[in-house]
Amino acid sequence: MSTPRQPPEGRTQALTITSRERRFAQLAIDVVGGPDAGARVLSEDSELAIGTNPGNQLTLTDSTVSRHHCQITVDEHGFLLRDLGSTNGTSLANHRIVAAYLQPGSTFTAGGSTLRFDVTDREVVEPLADEAALGGVLGESAAMRRLFFVLGRAGQTDTTVLLEGETGTGKTLIAEALHDAGPRAARPFVVVDCGAMSASLIESELFGHERGAFTGAVDTKQGMFEAANGGTIFLDEIGELPLDLQPKLLRVLEGKTVTRIGSTKTTRLDVRIVAATNRELRAEVNAGRFRSDLFYRLSTLRVRVPSLRERGEDIAPLVAHFWAELAGPAAAPPIELLMAASRHSWPGNVRELRSYVERSFLLGGAQPVDDHGTTVPIAPAPSNDDLATSFREAKARATELWERDWLARLFKAHGGNLSRASRAAQMDRNHLRSLLRRYGLQASAGDDE
């Protein structure tokens, strides 16, 4: 297998960005070998997906091709061909690849079909938002301003949105911004963390139950869908939802009704759906771990949230923003902090960068990070009464003690409710959860509103 290679210099420029839009050559795929030889498709946006499922831009009948086989995406480096976990693989120049950049005129195989990639003389134009923010989400890069443009329009509708992206890219904040930008802003915003709930309890948490419906059901319980009625329900980490529960969720989404466990009465729902995942759901569909009908029901509008390494120009503004939250609105971050932050790729994305800035503020200067951009953890230190301990270790220990005490008091003040505590602290909900886990503090079972 090979990894993406940068395209040779001096070749076709894939992407042109101006202040208001980005332009790129229209993609063309011709099937030159296999059962569908002679078929041709042209792209209408920056992604062209290939597979046997009718939801792909190029739909093939070749039985050796997976439902979601591969895709070509335009980015700042070129035309990226990426396999989507297909059964029979995607090959370029007789090598099976995970991802690789194509040149116009390249041929590749998907299963038993041979495809030729090219570009036309037509340009596709995608508008960018004028603003460099959407709610609490910040980004001056073209990738984020494109996201803000799309979501700004979606926020005024009830369109179901699927947010895809790595952990720590800010999907929860984006979901909140979508809710706040629309007509449901005054109604509930309910977060369902599908990866954090027990498999045995998730059906009850989602749909509710009647008293006596099962052992331990001592009271009637309203489910999260009912709690979100009139507002938005955010299904975070939807890729973690157990396979046997997926048909039940699909029935709720299709019928817009919910039935509590142990009841025959249905409740009509008026709720907007936003889902998020850090998995490639199309690969999960190929592997049989996620239902294709549920995937298409959720992905009416599928939006990929870029990683921080894909938008390096946003690092400095984000550092300045996080520093101002801690030090005051007029405070500027130290230059050494900006320089240190800009040198790393931040595999933990915005969440990791925020933790790094917070730690640097508390400890009085830019803290070391390893070669992979990972913040070096603060090592446990002896008691701060031990004067043999170095000043740095004693300060780190004192900071840890202060941070744990502050988090414990914050959580207690908000009744153990993660959502309310994160809003009060102006802190990302997932970032707060990770801090709580670090210090052995636990959110209440009903931590969402």
N, C-alpha and C positions, 0 to 999 in steps of 0.2 A: 504494500500500500504506500501511497505517496501523500505528502502534505502540500498545501497550496504553495505554488511558486509564483514569485513576482513576475509579471509579464516583461518581456525584453523592452529596453528603452527605445524610443524612437518609433514605436508602433502606434496603432490607432488609439487616440485619446478617448477613453470610454465615457467620461463624465465631465461636464462643464458646469460650473456653479457661479451664479451671479447673486446679487443681493436679494432678488425676489424669486428666483427659480433655479432649478437645475435641469440640464438638458443632456440627453444621451441618445446614441444611435438606436434605432429600432432593431430589435433582435429578430432573426429569422431562423427557423429550423425546418429542414427538409429531410424526410425519411427516404434514404437511398437504398436501404436493404431491409428485408423482413416482410411480414404479412401486410404492412401498411405502406409499402413503398409507393412514393408519389404524393403522399400527404405533406402538407406545408402549413405552418402556423407562423403568425407574426405577433410580436409582443405589443401590449398596450400600456405597460408600466415597467418597472425596473426588475420584475421577476417573471420567469417563464417556467412553469412546472410541467413535468412529463410523467405519465403513468397511465394505468388502465382505468382508473376511476374517472368518471365523467367530470369531476370537479377540476381536473387539470386543464391547462391551456392547450396542451397537446395530448389527446387521448388516443392511446394505442390499443389494438386488439391482440397483440402478441402475448401469448400465455406465459412467456418467460419474463415478461415485464411485470414489476410489482405495481400495486395500486397507486402508490406514491413513490415513484422510482428515483427521480433526480430533479434538480432544478438549476437554472442559470440565473444569476443575479448580477446586476451592474453595481459596481462599487468604485471607489476612487482609484483602485489599482487595475481594474479591468473587468473582464467577464468571467465570473467565478462559477464553475460547474461543481456541484456538490451532490454526492450520493445521499439518499434519504433512508439508509438502512435497508436497501433493497435485497431481495433474496439472491438474485443472480449477478448483482454487481453492475457497476458502471466502469468502463475501461476507456483509456485514452492512450494511443500509441502502444497498444498491446499490454498496458499495465493497468491493473485494477486500482482505482483511485478512491480516496475519501473526498478529496477536493483538489481542484487544480484550475488555473486560469487558462482560458481558451483564447486563441487568435482567430480572427475571421478566416473562414475557409477550413477550419479544423473539422475532422470527423471523429466521432466517438461512438461507443456502443452502449446500449441499455438492454440488458438481457441479450436476446438474439437479434435485436434490431440495430441497424447502423444509421446514424443521424449525422447530418452535416450542419454545422453552425456557421451563420454569417450575419452581417448587418446590412440594412438597407440604406438608401440615401435619405430616408425620412428621419426626423428627430422627434423623440417623445419629450414632452415638457411637463415637469411636475412643479407646481407652485410651492413656495416656502412661506411660512408665517412671518409677518413683520416682527412679532414679539419674540423675545428670547426666553419666554416662560409660559407655562400652563399651570395655573394654580401654584402649588409649591414645587413644581418640577422646573428646573433651570437648564438651559442649554443654548449656546450661541452657534453651535455647529450646524451645518446644513442638514445633517441627518436628524438632529433634534427638531429643527425648525420645520422640516417636512412632517415629522411626527405631530408637532403642534398644529400644523395646518389641517391635517387629516382629522385629528381628534377634536380640534376646535369645532369642526363642522359636525362631527358625530355627536358631540356633547348636546346639541340642540335636538337630537332625535332619541328614539327608544331602540335604536339599532343594537343588536347583541354584538359585543366586541370581545375578541380573544387577543390578549396581550402575550406575546412570546418573547422570551429573553432570558439571559443568564440571571442567576441569583444576585441580588444587590443592585440591579439596574434601576429600581424605583417603580416597579409595576404597581405596588399598592398605592403610592402617591399619585400615579397616573389615573388609577381607577377612581380615587377620591376626587381628583380634578375633573374627571368626566362627569361624575355625579354633581359636583358643585356648579358646573357650568351649564347644567340643563334645568328644565322646568321642575325636576324632582328634588332640587337642592334642599328644600325645607323638610323633606320627608326622610325616613330612615336610610342610613347607609350601613348595611350589615355585612361583615366580613366573615367568610367561612374558610377556615384553613383546612383544606382537605387532607393535607399531609400531617396534621397535628392531632386529629381526632381518632379515637379508637375505632377500628373497623366494626366492632360490635355495637357501637353507639352512634355511628355517623348517620344511620337512617333516621333514628329518633331525633338527633340534633337538627337534621335538615327538615324533616317533615312533621315532627312532633308525635306525641302519643297520647292515648287515653289512659286514665287510671286503670291499673290491672291488666294492661295490654301484654305485659311480660313480667317476669320476676324482677322486682325492684322498682316497678312503675307505680309508686305509691300515690302520685298526683298526676293530674292532667298537665301536659307540657305543650306549649306552643313551639312549633318548629321555626327555624330561621327564615324559611320562605314566608311564613305568615308574618313574622316580625318585620320583614322587609316590605310588606304590602304597601303600595303607593310610592315606594322608593327604589333603591338599587340594592341588589345582592351581588357581592363580589366573591366569586368562587376561586380562591387562591390555590395554587398548586393543584389544578384540576386533573393533571396527569397522574396524581396519586390516588384518585378515586377508585375503589375496588371495582373490578369488572362486573361483579354480580349486581352492583348498585347502579351501574350506568344506564340500564334500560328504564329503571324507575325515575331517574333524573330526566331522561329523555321524555318520558310520558308527562312529567310535570311541565317541562319547557314547551312541549307541543300542545298540550291541552290547557295550559294556563290554569290548572287547578291542582290542589294538593289534598291528600287524604291522610289524616293522622293514623299511625299504627293503632290497630284495635278499633277503628271507627269505619263506618260506611258513608259518612257524611263528607262531601267534598266542599272545599272552600275555593272560591274564585280568586285568582291572583292578578294583581296589576303591578308588575315588578319588572324593572330593567335588569338585564343580565350582563355582567362583565366577568370574564374568566381570565385566568393567567396561569402560565406554566413555564418552568425552566427546561422542560423536555421538548424534544422535537416530536410533536404529536403524530405527524405523518409517519414517522418511523415506528411509533408505538402502534399505529393502525396496522402497518405492515407486519409487525410482530404478533398481532392478535391481542395486544394488551389494552387497546382502546378502540371503542366502537366507531366505525367510520360514519354512521348516521349521527352519532352524538357530536363527532368532530365537526361535521358540516353544519349542524344546528348551532354550534357555538361560534363558528368562524364566519358568520355573516360579514363581519369586518375583521380581518386578521391583521394585526399590527405587530411588527417586530421592533422591540425596544433595543437600540444598539448598546453594545458593551462600552465601557469607558475607554478601552484601548482603541476603539474605532472612532472616538471623538476626542482626541487628545487636546484639541483647542479649548475644550470645556473644563479642563482640570484647573487652570488658574482661576477662572471665575467661581468655580465651586469652592476652591480653597478659601477665597476671599469671602464668600457668602458664609461658610461654616465658621470662619474665624470671627466675623462680625456678630454672628449669633452668640458667641461666647464672650467676646471682648467688648462688644458695643458697636452700634451701627457705624461709627466714624473710624473704627480701628482697622488698620491695614495689616495683613499678615506679614511676618518677617520675610525678607527676600530669600533667605536660606531655606525657609519652609517651602516657598513656591518652587525653588530650584530642585529641592529634594523630591517634591511631589511630581514634578514634570519628568523626572528621569525614570519613572517606573510605570508598569502597565496595569497595575491594580486588578489582579484576577478576581478579587472580591467586589470590584466595581465601585459605585458611588458609596455604598454602605461602608466598604473598607476605607475609602478615602476619608469619609466623615470621621470614622473612628480614629484614623491617624491624626487628623487635624485636632480632634478633641484631646487626644493623648499629648500631642505636642504642646497644646495650650496649657494643660494641667502641669506638665513637667518643665515648662519654661524654655522650649526650643524644639527645633526639628528633630524628631526621633529617628533612629536607624530603621531601615527596611532592608529585607534581604534581596537577592538578585532577581527574585520572581515578583517583587513588589509587595510582599507580604510583611505586615507590620510585625516586628520582633516583639513577642509577648514580654510583659513585665514579669520578671522572676519573683517568686515569693521571697520575702526577706525576713530576717529575725525580728523579734519584738523591737518597736521603736524606742524602748528603754535601753536597748543594748548599744552603748556608745561606741562599741568596737565596729559596728556596722558603718559602711561608707555613707556619706551624705546622700549620694544618688540612690542607693538601695533604701535608705530610710525614707527618703522623699517618695519613692515609688510605693513603698508599703503604706505610707500615710495617705497617698492618693487613692490607693485601692480601698482602704478603710473608709475614707470619705465618700467615695463613689458608691460603695455598697450601702452605706447608711443613708445616703441621699435617695437612692433608688428604692430602698425599703420604705422610707417615709413617703415618697411620691406614690408608691403603690398602695400603701395603707390609706392615704388621703383620698384615693379614688376607688376605694372598696375592692381592690384587687382586679379592677377592670382595665385590661390592656389598652383598649381603644381610647378610653377617656384619659388614661395616664399619658399615652403618647401624644394626644392633642394638647394636654396641659403643658407638657414639657417641650412642645414643638419639635418632636423627635419622630423619625420614621418608626412605624409600629414594629417592623421586623428587626430593626436595629435595637429597639428597646427590648424586644423578646430575647435577642442574643445576649444582651448585657445581663438580663435577669437570669438566664441560664448559666452564664459565667459565674455569677455569685450565688447560685443555688436558690434563687427566689422563683416562685411559681405563680403564673397567672391563674385566676379562677377559671372554672370550667366554662362559665358563661361570660367570656371576656369580650364579647362583641355586642354592639347595639344595633 
